[in-house]
Structure formats: structure tokens, C-alpha cells
């Protein structure tokens, strides 16, 4: 799916089509040729002229004031994250041509991740590729294996989609991808990923066209149903890896003395017995099917771990 260079206009049009007249106090009278608000309705509610809004949406004027952007965000019912994204689209940073080289996890971060024997941990790249993981993370979930692209796996890997691909999860991961890349949607690896998923998944194509933007929370709780050690309710923290372009260090931890802590200890022993690769070789070539080379501990049993919350 190729996006036009008019990223601000694309975003305004996509969000306008998601707002119903009744959502903003307008009567839904007569038959509408397009979904959502008409351009002139949005302009009226935002306090700008219809001609000016048309120029914005068509890309003929690309320098709206912050006040205009805030007014449009209010009418479009954007939250704080989406409003910030709207401002970034209108004030994009100068584009830098990135060389086509693989993302590399700093050696110190690799050592840190491997030093945690009781905490599943992995490093995620700017397009949600798993770049590096410790054996406990690999044992915890197939989505934590190096080489997996989380977005691709959720939509295209049948088993992972069945286990994790709820409507909420798929919508959330696409919105998070938008938040990670910001205005830089023409980055070639991202364009390849979006193109592949748009061709192979109608659900992804619809979600990408909505332009939803929602960063994943920096901390929270997930529940895993593991076939070997049972349920694990784990907290997680997401930390930016300085000196990289968008890499995140994700660490899971259990409450002291909890059943999840005991289950992690058991899983750590199983992971140590079986072994597991720590990274994908930093080759920059994630598995196309959402998997990764090398065996992971969980295939020792007949079913996969499930993340249920």
C-alpha cells in the first residue's frame, strides 16, 4: 500500500470519515455519498473556511497554525496521542536517508538481557521486529522469539493469530506501529511490511487506512497461559534503548512470592535445560512467516503458550 506524500491530508481525510454527524451534534439528514463528516461541516465546526480546509486536505497548504490543528483535533475527537501525531505530520522533521543496514542491538544491552535468568526480556526494533531475547522470553511465548515481526505474526501466522489475534489486539498493534514510525511511513522496510500485509490481510488493510495512533503503554500487565507451567500474570516495563532508532527493551517480572514468580522459576529451569538462541544474528532478515530459526523450548509440548490479557 503506497501512501501519498500528502501525509497531513491523508490523515485528516481518514479521521474525518470516522466521525459521524451525530457524534458532533449535527443532524444526520439526507443520504450521504461518503462516510463521516463533510469537509464543509468539519471546517464550520473548527472555525475555519471551507476553502482553507480543502487546501489542507488536498496538500495545497501544509503549514496550518497550532491553533488550527488543535481546533481540527477537537472536532475530529482526537485524543492526546493522536493530536500530537497530527502536529508532527504538520511539522515533520527533516527526512534523513537511512542506509539499508540491519538494526543492531548494543552489546551492553545484549549482555544485560542475557544476565536476567528469572526475567523474560527482549529487544524490539522500530518496526516491531524482535531483535534479541533471552532464553526465558523465548520459552514464554513464540511472539518473543528473535526474527519474529510481531505485526506480521499477528496477522499472517495462523497459530499465533488464533492465540493472540483478537480484534482488540490487532487494532492495538497497528495503532502502535503508526505511533512508532510517526510521519516516516516511506521508510523502505516499513513500506515493504505494510505492502505485504495489505495484500495478504484485509483486516490489516482496513486498520492501516484508519490512521489510528496509540503508543503501547510503557508499563502494564499481561497474562500468559503456558502449556508447561500454567498461567502467569506478569507485569512489564518498556524502556527506550538510547543510541538507537526506536529500539525498546521489554522486561517482564512477577510479583514477589506470587504463583507467577514460582512459575517463572520453573520455566527458567526448563529454558536452561533446552537452551535457546539469544538473537537472530542481527541479520536484519526477520522470518517472513513470523517465526525464527532455531528451536524454542515451548515446542517440547503439544500446544503453544497463549497470552490472554
NORCOR-V32353 format. One record per backbone hydrogen bond with DSSP energy under -0.5 kcal/mol. CO is the residue of the C=O (numbers start at 1). NH is the residue of the N-H. If there is no record, write none. Layout:
CO,NH
CO,NH
This chain:
5,7
6,10
7,11
8,12
9,13
10,14
11,15
12,16
13,17
15,18
16,19
16,37
18,20
20,23
20,24
21,24
21,26
22,25
27,29
38,42
39,43
40,44
41,45
42,46
43,47
43,48
44,47
49,53
50,54
51,55
52,56
53,57
54,58
55,59
55,60
55,61
56,59
65,69
66,70
67,71
68,72
69,73
70,74
71,75
72,76
73,78
74,77
79,83
80,84
81,85
82,86
83,87
84,88
85,89
86,90
87,91
89,92
96,98
99,101
106,110
107,111
108,112
109,113
110,114
111,115
112,115
112,116
113,116
115,117
120,252
121,134
122,250
123,131
123,132
124,248
125,128
128,150
129,125
129,131
130,147
131,280
132,123
134,137
134,138
135,139
136,140
137,141
141,144
142,145
145,148
147,287
148,130
148,150
149,153
150,154
151,155
152,156
152,157
153,157
156,158
157,161
158,162
159,163
160,164
160,165
161,165
164,166
166,170
167,171
168,172
169,173
170,174
171,175
172,176
173,177
174,178
175,179
175,214
176,180
177,181
178,182
181,184
183,185
184,187
187,190
187,191
188,192
189,193
190,194
191,195
192,196
193,197
194,198
195,199
196,200
197,201
201,205
202,206
203,207
204,208
205,209
206,210
207,210
207,211
207,212
208,211
218,238
220,236
222,234
223,308
223,309
224,226
224,232
225,306
226,230
230,226
232,224
232,234
234,222
235,253
236,220
237,239
237,251
239,249
240,242
241,244
244,246
247,241
248,124
248,250
249,239
250,122
251,237
253,235
255,258
258,262
259,263
260,264
261,265
262,266
263,267
264,268
265,269
266,270
267,271
268,272
269,273
270,274
271,275
278,133
280,283
287,290
291,287
296,299
297,300
298,301
306,225
306,308
